[in-house]
Amino acid sequence: MRYSRKHRARRDPELAAEVTAFGELLAVHPFQPGAAGTPPEAIADWARALDAYEAAGRALRRDGREDVLRHLDHGMYAMGCLESRVTGGPLPMRLPLCFFDPRHGPSTAEVPWTPPDGTPRRVPVCAADKVRLREGSLPIASGHPARRQTAPAPSLALRDRADWDKLAVPGAIAAFLGYALALFAVGEAGWGIVSLAAGHVPLGLALLSGMALFSSASTLWALIHRGHLTEAAFDRSEETSSQHKHVHVVTDVSGRRYEHVRKVSGPTVKPLPYRRVWYVPGRRDGGVVLGAWAVLGLPVAVLVALPIFTVSAAATLYLIPGRLFIALLR
């Protein structure tokens, strides 16, 4: 389980010592995954701890200090869960590392923060960085600068200032009118009326089913190639006038939180402390959490959307611009 001590010491002696210490903790731990009566959750925690140690070793060879610290934190949390399951105690609270610098240790609060030229978000921070952000301090040591007053944005070009959402509907109406007039001009008055009155139906159906097909197929592809089952911890309940929801959270090794929201029948329904979900990491950044039944629901969605898209797209192409081409070729 160990990587070369000489290699690690050459990279970062202190960090290499932490990885070595975690590996030694795993090596001498008395847990036996194959023992009779071992809870499957404890076996999963043990597997996550081993994976975290291996990932920390790989990150150490790449000089990825922050990645090493996050993997070690993930592994130590898994070991804490393992101890709780074996002894029957409560599971430890998941505290992600400080967003601005993992060396600051576990976070103590989530605060709003806006990166330069970015969108506002809530990030987990340690107590010191919480004070610095509140006081508007200069950039944090890790390179994530606090929000500062910036110069006015430059004037945008016309294409950037245009409100395309408001122009979409008038533009579509103008296109249908132009196409209907073209059909009238070539002697296809009946098809011109049909295209003007009902041409939007197959077109809209094709667009909606096409988007649903692409979304379901791409998510299913990512689930097959990168997804894995994990446990989402219960975070909170949300109630509105007509809905009741349970929110479970998956926290990845970088400290990002991904929510899985499930509607329940009423406030008397007790939330499960953990729920099995699919976590699909993104190729570059972020990720998505899907319900455990997504492995069945996504293929069904693809099978339903595919014939609807095929038929509606064929009808749309026959009407627009097929009828005009047929009239011109006569």
Buried (B, 14 or more C-beta within 10 A) or exposed (E): EEBEEEEBBEBBEEBBEBBBEBBEBBEEEEBEEEEEEBEEBBBBBBEBBBBBBBBBBEBBEEEBBBBBBBBBBBBBBBBBBBBBBBEEEEBEEBBBBBBBBBBBBBBBEBBEBEEEEEEEEEBBBBEBBBEBBEEEBEEBEBEBBBBEEEEEEEEEEEEEEEEEEEEEEEEEEEEBEEBBEBBBEBEBEEBBEBBBEEBBEBBEBBBBBBEBBEBBBEBBEBBEEEBEEBBBBBBEBEEEEEEBBBBBBBBBBBBBBBEBEBEBEEEEEEBBEBBEBBBBBEEEEEBBBBBBEBBEBBEEBBEBBBEBBBBBBEBBBEBBBBBBEEBEEE
